[in-house]
Structures are given as C-alpha cells and as structure tokens.
Amino acid sequence: MAILLLTSMGGLAVAQKTPLFNGKDLSGWTAHGTEKWYVENGELISESGPDKEYGYLSTDKHYKDFILEAEFRQEADGNSGIFFRSTIDGVKISGWQVEVAPPGKHTGGIYESYGRGWLIQPSAQKGKALKEEEWNKIKIKVKGDKVATWLNGQKMISLKDEKIGAGEGFIALQIHDGGGIKVRWRNLMIKEL
C-alpha cells in the first residue's frame, strides 16, 4: 500500500524510497564500539576490529514504520544483522534484530537483544535462499506490531508482537563479536510508511 501525499500543486504523490547510505561517507550514521565501518567503492564495509567485540552503526534518525531494502555480501564469517526500533548504551543495544548470518544461522529471523532472545526463525528450507559469497537482497517491513522479512524474494518470516509495536528507535547494522567478520552493504533504501 502506497502512502499518498498532497503536493503543493494540489496533486497526489506516492511516498518514495530514499537512500539510508549515500555511497560516499557515513553521513547520517553513528558508530558504536571499536569495530571498523568504512566506505569502499560505493559500498559500506563492516569489519572486525582489534577488540573483536560487538559493533554497531546506527542511523541518526529514528524510524517507526517502514520498508527497508538492502543488499549484503558476506565475506569471512559474515555474522551481522539489521536492528530496528532500537536504542544503545555504549555497545549494549536494546531492540530487535533481523539476523544476517552464515548458512544455517537463521538469516531473516528476528532476535530480541537483552530480552527474549529468538522470537522467530525461518525454516531450514527457507534458509536455502541465502547465496554464499554473493550479493543477497534483504527486505524488511515494519508496521505497527507486525514485521515481515524477505531474502532474495523468498518470504522468511511474518511476526506480530506487542513489544515490537511499542518500540521506538533507530536502525542499526551490527558486526558480531569474535573477530574475523566482514560484510559489505550497498543499496540501503527506506520507504517510510
């Protein structure tokens, strides 16, 4: 469903997708922790740093209801995620994560940090949508108390949750602890609903 807005000319316009990442620098984002976040060839790179701890790159803006689309390519371990309606204190993040992980590790599932843990995981069969060492496209729709995710066009999960419905906060990319992780991101686009 598209949102219709009145333009200054009195006509109707459809809400547009806008880039979350400009392909040049980290404007509009804030890094948390000592892990590495940088831009290379128009891609946003997340990489383990010397401390091998959790790291996050959060949007400066908060988002409530939206459709987010992004492409990611996992190198090395590739354990990452996209948080939504989240807040952070140091590197302790509170909120919900759409998992982005190596094969068999529930990409597209929803995990609640410092809370209930896994809320929903996609089936092993759906997990086969993940392409190793290739670009993957993830889509996340968050509206009210409902969340749905897609990986390379395959619907992964659909969840209704009261706590998510009450959540507020930013969107953030994660790099998992443990070291040896590298994930490339591009074409991060959002449409607010």
C-alpha positions as CSV (number, residue, x, y, z in Angstrom):
1,M,0.0,0.0,0.0
2,A,1.5,3.4,-1.0
3,I,1.0,6.5,1.0
4,L,-0.5,9.4,-0.9
5,L,0.6,12.9,0.0
6,L,-0.8,16.2,-1.2
7,T,1.8,18.2,-3.2
8,S,2.0,22.0,-3.2
9,M,0.3,21.8,-6.6
10,G,-2.7,20.1,-5.1
11,G,-1.9,16.7,-6.8
12,L,-1.1,13.4,-5.2
13,A,2.4,11.9,-4.9
14,V,3.5,8.4,-3.8
15,A,5.9,8.1,-0.9
16,Q,9.4,7.4,-2.3
17,K,12.3,5.2,-1.3
18,T,15.2,7.3,-0.1
19,P,18.8,6.1,0.5
20,L,20.0,5.5,4.0
21,F,23.6,5.4,2.8
22,N,25.0,7.9,0.3
23,G,27.7,5.7,-1.1
24,K,30.4,8.2,-0.2
25,D,30.7,8.5,3.6
26,L,29.0,7.8,6.8
27,S,26.9,10.9,7.0
28,G,23.7,10.3,8.9
29,W,25.2,7.4,10.9
30,T,27.0,7.0,14.2
31,A,29.5,4.2,15.0
32,H,29.4,2.4,18.4
33,G,32.3,0.4,19.6
34,T,35.8,-0.2,18.1
35,E,34.9,-2.3,15.1
36,K,35.5,-0.9,11.6
37,W,33.0,0.9,9.4
38,Y,34.1,2.5,6.2
39,V,33.2,3.2,2.6
40,E,35.0,1.5,-0.3
41,N,33.9,1.7,-4.0
42,G,30.5,2.9,-3.0
43,E,29.9,0.1,-0.6
44,L,29.6,0.3,3.2
45,I,32.0,-2.2,4.8
46,S,31.7,-3.6,8.3
47,E,34.7,-5.4,9.6
48,S,36.0,-6.8,12.9
49,G,38.4,-4.5,14.7
50,P,41.2,-5.3,17.1
51,D,38.9,-5.8,20.1
52,K,36.8,-8.4,18.3
53,E,33.7,-7.2,20.1
54,Y,30.2,-6.2,19.0
55,G,30.0,-3.1,16.9
56,Y,27.0,-1.1,15.6
57,L,26.4,1.6,13.1
58,S,23.1,3.4,13.8
59,T,21.1,5.9,11.9
60,D,21.0,9.3,13.5
61,K,17.3,9.4,12.7
62,H,14.6,7.2,14.3
63,Y,12.2,5.2,12.2
64,K,8.9,3.7,13.2
65,D,7.0,2.2,10.3
66,F,9.0,1.5,7.1
67,I,10.1,-0.9,4.3
68,L,13.9,-1.3,4.2
69,E,15.7,-2.9,1.3
70,A,19.4,-3.6,1.3
71,E,22.0,-5.8,-0.4
72,F,24.7,-7.5,1.6
73,R,27.6,-9.8,0.7
74,Q,29.2,-11.8,3.5
75,E,33.0,-12.3,3.5
76,A,34.8,-14.4,6.1
77,D,32.3,-15.3,8.8
78,G,29.7,-12.7,7.8
79,N,27.7,-12.7,11.0
80,S,25.8,-9.5,11.2
81,G,22.3,-8.1,11.4
82,I,19.9,-5.1,10.9
83,F,18.4,-3.7,14.1
84,F,15.2,-1.7,14.1
85,R,13.3,0.4,16.7
86,S,16.5,0.1,18.8
87,T,18.5,2.2,21.4
88,I,22.0,1.8,22.6
89,D,24.2,2.4,25.7
90,G,27.8,2.0,24.8
91,V,27.6,-1.2,22.8
92,K,24.7,-2.7,24.7
93,I,21.9,-2.5,22.2
94,S,18.2,-2.9,23.1
95,G,15.7,-3.7,20.4
96,W,15.1,-6.2,17.6
97,Q,17.5,-7.6,15.0
98,V,16.8,-9.1,11.6
99,E,19.6,-11.7,11.5
100,V,22.1,-11.7,8.7
101,A,24.4,-14.7,9.2
102,P,26.2,-17.6,7.6
103,P,24.2,-20.5,6.2
104,G,22.2,-22.4,8.8
105,K,22.2,-19.4,11.2
106,H,18.7,-18.1,10.6
107,T,19.1,-15.1,8.2
108,G,15.8,-13.3,8.1
109,G,14.8,-14.4,11.7
110,I,14.0,-11.9,14.5
111,Y,16.1,-11.8,17.6
112,E,15.4,-9.6,20.6
113,S,18.7,-8.4,22.3
114,Y,18.9,-8.3,26.0
115,G,15.3,-9.6,26.2
116,R,13.5,-12.7,25.0
117,G,16.2,-13.9,22.5
118,W,14.9,-15.6,19.3
119,L,11.3,-14.6,18.6
120,I,11.1,-16.4,15.3
121,Q,13.5,-18.3,12.9
122,P,12.8,-19.2,9.3
123,S,12.7,-22.8,8.4
124,A,15.9,-24.6,7.2
125,Q,14.2,-24.9,3.7
126,K,13.7,-21.1,3.5
127,G,17.3,-20.6,4.7
128,K,18.5,-22.0,1.4
129,A,17.6,-18.7,-0.2
130,L,20.9,-17.3,1.2
131,K,23.6,-17.2,-1.5
132,E,27.1,-17.7,-0.1
133,E,29.8,-15.3,-1.2
134,E,27.4,-13.5,-3.5
135,W,25.2,-10.4,-3.1
136,N,21.9,-11.0,-1.3
137,K,18.9,-8.8,-1.2
138,I,17.0,-8.4,2.1
139,K,13.7,-6.6,2.6
140,I,12.2,-5.8,6.0
141,K,8.7,-4.4,6.5
142,V,7.9,-3.0,10.0
143,K,4.4,-1.6,10.5
144,G,2.8,-1.2,13.9
145,D,3.2,-4.6,15.7
146,K,3.9,-6.5,12.6
147,V,7.3,-7.5,11.0
148,A,7.9,-9.4,7.8
149,T,11.2,-10.2,6.1
150,W,12.2,-11.5,2.6
151,L,15.6,-12.8,1.4
152,N,16.2,-12.8,-2.3
153,G,12.4,-12.7,-2.9
154,Q,11.7,-15.6,-0.5
155,K,9.4,-14.6,2.4
156,M,11.3,-15.7,5.5
157,I,9.1,-14.8,8.5
158,S,6.0,-12.9,9.5
159,L,5.5,-11.9,13.1
160,K,3.0,-10.0,15.2
161,D,4.4,-8.8,18.6
162,E,3.1,-6.3,21.1
163,K,6.5,-5.3,22.4
164,I,7.8,-4.5,18.9
165,G,4.6,-2.5,18.3
166,A,5.6,-0.3,21.3
167,G,9.2,0.0,20.3
168,E,10.9,3.3,19.3
169,G,14.4,4.0,18.0
170,F,16.9,3.9,15.2
171,I,18.0,1.4,12.5
172,A,21.5,-0.1,13.0
173,L,23.8,-2.5,11.3
174,Q,25.7,-5.0,13.6
175,I,29.0,-6.7,13.4
176,H,29.1,-9.8,15.7
177,D,31.8,-10.3,18.3
178,G,34.5,-13.0,17.9
179,G,36.6,-11.4,15.1
180,G,37.3,-12.4,11.5
181,I,34.0,-10.9,10.3
182,K,33.5,-8.8,7.2
183,V,30.2,-7.8,5.5
184,R,29.7,-5.5,2.5
185,W,26.5,-3.4,2.2
186,R,25.0,-1.4,-0.7
187,N,21.7,0.0,-2.0
188,L,20.3,0.6,1.5
189,M,16.9,2.2,0.7
190,I,14.0,3.1,3.0
191,K,10.4,4.0,2.4
192,E,8.6,5.4,5.5
193,L,5.0,4.2,5.9
